[in-house]
Structures are given as structure tokens and as C-alpha cells.
Amino acid sequence: MEIVFLGTGAAWGVPEAGCPCRICQKVRSLDEERTRSAYLIKGKETLLLDCGPDIRRQLEGQEVERLDAILISHEHADHYLGLDDIMAFRRRLSREKWQPIPTYATKAAWAVIKKSFGYLCGTLLEPRVIKPWERVAGLATDIYPFKTFHGDSAPGSVGFIIEEDLSGNAHKLIYTSDFFDVPKLDGRLMEPDFLILQSHWLNEPLVNRAHSMSLERGVDFIQAWKPKSRIFLVHISEAYPIEGDPANEALKKVAPKKPMKDPKTRLPYTLPTCQTEWQSVAEKVLQDRGIPTPVQVASDGLKVRLW
């Protein structure tokens, strides 16, 4: 099974359009970019996890002839607003060869998605409702949604457990999507081979308006779930102030509640601005907390053979 990290950024991407903050400036200077978070899973089937407004550009060059299914984690625009661009898969085929793509989301998520894309249902998309902890029906891949809390604006939010048994060897991938908490810490979340973890900020913010996960709080889930092979950090934002930045007064910038500190120097970790800096500080944070699992800050276009 292979995963392609199509996009690894937060709701407005990084750099954010027209933003003069030092993080966005640094990312631009390095010609880096984080588009909205979405993932391609290639195994027994070709699956798209989330479908944001960058999906047309993200799928270009991926040589995907057909999507066997789409899974939407929740009803926020950056995770479903690209569904209309999936029409490209239908437009390239004759009417006789086309079959709508099974598209999975919770009942609460569909209630929102259909307000924008009801016209796609039955022609482009075949809506299917999923329930937490019940196997996603109709797929060869074993996928189980699990309930997550991502604020009152996303009551339909879920993460996904993806499992595969190869010749008696069981493998497991957990994708948290955006979340602030997991109401039920089921045993099925324990010891995945791979964990894809939202890391919207390094430090927990003073006010968590986005109901999203910081690496600071994410450490608790890493320690509880004990991923074995690798941790991938995604959905990374620029919504935190950098000392001396004139743009710190922007509405999106949220100060940390209590910055994490290096246990040896007792100094706060340096706030990362770009891919290299994020990778360095993430490794240090996990190492300082005795977490042996390798961590990788995913970048757009990263391809990884899972098993």
C-alpha cells in the first residue's frame, strides 16, 4: 500500500494569499507550499481521503485513471470543496462506461455537503453514509471511521483506521484528520504501524478557536496510541506569532498558552517557519519526551510505501 500526501497545509494553505507575515515570507522565499490537506491511498483500491479546493492541481501528474472511492472526514470546506473537480474523471469517459464514485461521509457531514454539491449526487458521486466504528461497506479495503471532536461546526467529523492483512501480517494506518479530541479511546486505535497526525501549531494556543490539534497536545495521543513505524505530521498552519514580526497583530495569529520548553536548556523551542525547521523541532520534541518512533513532517507530493 502506498500513500501520496497530496496536500499538507491548513484551511487557507501556506503561504496564505497575500499574507506578509514572516512565516509566509520565509516559505515563499524557499519556493515551498502547503496546499489543503488531502491524501491518495493506492492498494487494493485507489482511494481519495478528503477533497479540498486544491484537488485539481494536486491530482495532476498522479496518473490516476479512476477513483474507487472518496472518503470525507468532515464538513469543513477545505476537506470537500473540490468535489466538483472530480467531474474530470467522468468527462473523459463515455456515458456507457461511467459509474458514479462511491463517496463516504457521516450523516451530519452529508447534510452540509449536499447543500453545495447535491447536483453531483447520482451522476458523479454515489453518497454513502458511514458510522463511527462500523466497517465502511462496499470496499475491499478494511476501513473503520472513528469519532473525533472538531468543534460544533463539524459534528460529522471522523478519523479513519485503514487495515490490511497480508499473508497473516496485519498492518494499520490511522488518519486523524482535523481534531481536538477523541471521545472514545477504543483499543483499535492502539499500536498502528503509521499515524497521520494533525499538527496545526507547535504549541497549544491560548485560545483554540479552530478546535484543532497542536503538536504539544498531539504528544499525548502519540504516547497513548504508541505508533510503531512512523508518525507523519500534517495540516500545518502559519497561525502563530513569531517574535518581532509586525504581522503578529493579524487576527489569525494566536499566542501560545504556555510554550513547550527544552528540558535541558529550559528555553522554549524555536518556532518553525519552514519544512526543515518543522522537521528539526518535531524530532527534538519527541526525542525529549522519550518517544522512539521516527517522526516525519510530511510535505506536499510526498510518496511513501507503507507495506
N, C-alpha and C positions, 0 to 999 in steps of 0.2 A: 504494500500500500504506500502510495506517495501523497504528500500534501504540498500544495502550492500556496504560499502566502500571497494572495493577490494584492491585498492592502493591509496595512498595519497601523493606520492612524485613527484618530478620534473623529467626532462627528463633522468637523469642518476641515479636516485634513491638516497636514503640516508640510510646508508653511501655509498658514491661513491667508486667504486672499487679501492682499494689501496691508497685511499686518507689519508694523515697523519694529516689533519687539525684538530683542536680541536673539531669542531662540529662532524665530522665523528668519532673521537676517543670517544667522550662522548656517542654518540648513540651506538657505538659498545659495550662500557663498560656496558650499560644498556640492551643490547640484544634487542634494538629497531631496527626497519627497516621501511622505507617508499619505497614501490615499486611504479612503474609507475602508474599514476592516471587512474582508471577505476572503473565503478560502475555497480551494478546489481540492477535492479528495478523489484520488484515482486508485481504485482497487477492483473489486468485483464489478463495481459500477462507477460512473463518473457523477459525483455529487457536488453541488454548489452549496456552501454554507454561508448564508446571508448574501444580499444582493443590493448593494448601495448604489449611489448615483454615479460612481466611477466605473461601473461594471463593464461598459463597452470597451473602454481603454484597457482595463485590467485583463480582459479575455483575449484581446488582440495578440496574436502570436502564440497562443497556448495550444493551438491545433486540437480544439475540442469540436468533434463532429456533432455530438448530441449530449445533452444533459439528461441523465436518467432520473434525477430528482433534484429539487431545490428544498433546502431546509432554512426557514426563517426563525431566528432566535427570539425576536421580539419586534414590537410595532413602532420602533423609532425610525424616522426617515432614512438615517444613514445605514440602515440594515435591510430596507426593502424598496427604496425609491427607484432602483434601477430595473425593476421587473419589466417595464415596457421595452427596455433594450434587449431583453431576451427574445423579443419578436424576431430578431435576426435569424434565430435557429429555424423558425417556421417559414420565413420568407424565402429561404434558399431551397426549400423542398416543394414538390408538387402536393396538391391537396390530398391525393390518394396515399402518399407516403407519411403524411404528418399525423402524429398523435400528441395530444396535449401533455405537457410535462407535469407529473405528479409534484405538487408543491405543498409542503407540510408546515403548519404553524398551529399554535393553540387557538382555541375558540375565541379568546379575548383578542389575540393578535389579528385574526381574520376579520373581526368586526371593524377594525381600523383599516386594514389593508384594502378591504373591498370598497371602502369609501372612495379610494383613489383609483383602484385597478379592478373594479368589478367587471368592467368591459373585457378584461383579459380572461376571465374565468369561463371555462368551457371551450375556448378556442386555443389560447396559448397555454393556460395553466389549468390543471385539474386540482382544485382545492381539496386538501385532506387535512382533517383535524387530528392533532396529536394530544396526548395527555401525559403529564409527568409520570415517570416510572413505568409506563407501558411501552413495549417494543413498538417501534414505528412499523406499521403494517405495509406489506406490498414491496418491500425491498429485500434484496439478497444479503445486504449488509445488516448486521445487528446494531441497531441504534436505539438508545433509550434517552428520552428527554428527562431532565431533572429540573425541578422548580427552583428558580432564583428570584431574589428580590432586587428590583432595579428602579424602585420608586413607584409612586401612584400613577405616573404617566405611562407605565409599561406593565400592567397587571398580567400580561400574557408572556412575560419573559421566562425563557428556559435556557439551560445549557444542554450539551449533548455528550453522552457517553457512546463511543464507537468501539465496537469489539469485533475481533476476528480470531477464529481458531484455525491454525494451520498445522495439520498433522499432529494434533494433540497439544500444540503450543498456543496458549491463549495470549492475546495481545489486547491492550486497551489504550484508547486515547480519550482524554477529557478536554472539551472545549467549553470554557465558562461563558463566553460572550461577555456582555456588559453586566455587572452585578455589584451589589453592595453586601449581599449576604446570601446564604443558602439556608432556607428554613428547616430543611430536613437533611441531616448529615448521614445519609444512608451508607451502609458498608460497601455498596457497589462503587462508591467514589474513591475507595481506598486503593492505594498502590497501583495507579495507572502506569503504563510504560512511559507515556508522554502526557504532559499537561500544557495546554494553551491557556495562559492566564492574562486577563486584562490587567494592565499596569498604567492607568490613566495619568497618575502622578508618581513621583518617587515617595514623597511624604504625604501622610494623610492631611487633607486640607482643614483649615479652621472651620469652614462650612462646606459640607459635601453636597452641594446643590444638585450635582449630576447623579447622585446615588451610584457612584462608580467605585472601582477598586484601585487603591494605591498599592505600590509595592510594599509599603510599610505594613499594611493590613494583610496583603496577599501572603506575606511570610507565614501568617497563622494558618492559612489554608494549605500552604506547602508542607508545613510541619505536621498538619493533621492528616493529609492525604498521602504523603510520602511517595511522590512520583519517583520512578526508578531510573529511567534512562535520560530524560532531558526535560527541561522546563523552557517553554517559549513565552516571552513577554510580547504582548500586542496591545493595540488600541491606545497607543501612546500619544499624549497631547503636549501642548505648549502652554497650558493654562496655569502656570505658576510663575511667581516673580523671581527675577534674577537680580541680585544686588547691584544697585547703581543704574538700572535700566529705566529710562524716562517713561517707558510704556507700562510700567508696573501698575499705574492707576487704571488701566483698562479694566472694564467690567469682568472680562474672562479670567483675569489673574486673581488667584485665591491663595492667600498666605498659608503656610503650613501651621498645623495646630501646635506641634512640638517636633521640630526636625530630628530625624534619626541621627545618632552620633556614632562615630567610630569608637569602639570600646577601648582602644588603646590610647588614642590621642584626646578623646572626649570632645572632639570637634565635629560639627555637623558635616555630613557627606557633601561633597561638591555637587551642586545641582547640574545635571547633564543637559546639554543643549543639542547634541547630535548623536548619530549612531554609535560612534566609537566611545563617546563619553558615557552613553547609556550602558553599553556593554561592560565597560570598566567598573562603573559604580554598582551595577547589578551583581556582578561577580563578587565584589567586595562585601556587599550587604549579606549575601547568602553565606559566604565564607566565614564572616564574622559571627554568624549565628549557627555555625556548625552544620550547615546543610550541605551534604556531599554531592547532591545531584547537579550536574552541569546545567547552567542557565545560558540561554541564547536569546538575545534581543532580536526578534525577527525583523527583517527588512522586506520591503515590497519586492516581490518576484522570487523570494527565497523558495527553493525546492528541496524537500527533504524526503528521503526514503525512510519510512518508519519501520517497516518489517517486510 
